[in-house]
Amino acid sequence: MSEHPTTIREYADYACPFCYLSHRSLDEYRQTRDEPLVVDWRPYDLRSDSRDANGDIDGEMSYPEQVEQRIEQLQAEHDANEMLTPDTVPKVDSRDAQLVSLSVKNDHPDRWMALNGALFTALWEDGRDISDEDVLADVATNVGVDDAVRDVLADDEYRERLAERFADARHNGVTDVPTFVADGRTETGFLSADELDAFVRDE
């Protein structure tokens, strides 16, 4: 068995219900570990294939019935009672939320974990539109990075950085989220805290 890695890479999109559920698992796993675990978050554009020439999403997001049933199953199995159902959650373009997250991770790394959780909570528990600038500003302010939104949303350089991260994910073979990478191994799809532990330990 290989040494336990101290870092797990996570590709995620805030608009993905399975990413929300895996975020909960990852948070639980981090808190139960004896040793610190670094989360190397990487943004992923789940709806890149639905964007038009201007980069805007063309069409509404919807989930097949079997996907909704799987979400409901995971909610019940993992006591995610506070999670809203996909049909009641705002259908958002998460790109600006990921832009803010990227800027906070780079410029305020000590506040990124709190922001990451707050963005998932805002959408999947509170039903807030995290594509709205005022909502993003409020979420950021509540975790102590109130200077991280207005400027970065107007920053073309940061938008280019985000686009590069999206392209890097594709280049690295990521085609769906959540995707986790540890010690050269990859796992895609929802993982419970126990499954994350087994994955990190390579068991």
Salt bridges, closest charged atoms under 4 A:
ASP27 OD1 - ARG30 NH1 3.62
ASP40 OD2 - ARG9 NE 3.10
ASP40 OD2 - ARG42 NH2 3.04
ASP45 OD2 - ARG51 NE 2.72
GLU82 OE2 - ARG24 NH1 2.54
ASP93 OD1 - ARG51 NH2 2.81
ASP96 OD1 - ARG159 NH2 3.01
GLU133 OE2 - ARG150 NH1 2.81
ASP134 OD1 - ARG150 NH1 3.05
ASP138 OD2 - ARG128 NH1 3.05
ASP147 OD1 - HIS108 NE2 3.51
GLU157 OE2 - ARG161 NH2 3.40
ASP197 OD1 - ARG201 NE 2.74
ASP202 OD1 - ARG185 NE 3.62
